[in-house]
């Protein structure tokens, strides 16, 4: 009698990143690598037809070049096309921004609504 060994389900690959990490990576890229995420909170969100999470992030830009990148980040975030596996970005907006000139620093708080793709 021949029996085939049971093949275990494939394990999650080490280093595989979920939607939260992918979104944070996408925001860092939009910030040209010059913004540092200092806070990231997530709250479940659902409607009759969709489920997902609302993310709130604080990103700090320090130095003249970084502040300039932060200003571009503010301008481009609402229309940015995200590519996050299994997710749709339903909304992305800057909800607060504050800056200082000496030293040059810009703090940006943004919210991103991620919805699970059906």
Protein Blocks (a to p, Z undefined) as FASTA:
>chain_A
ZZddddddddddehiacfklmmmmmmmmmnnopaccfbdcddddddfkbgcddddddddd
edjklmmmmmmmmmmmmmpccddehiacfbdcdfbdcddfbdcdddddddddddddZZ
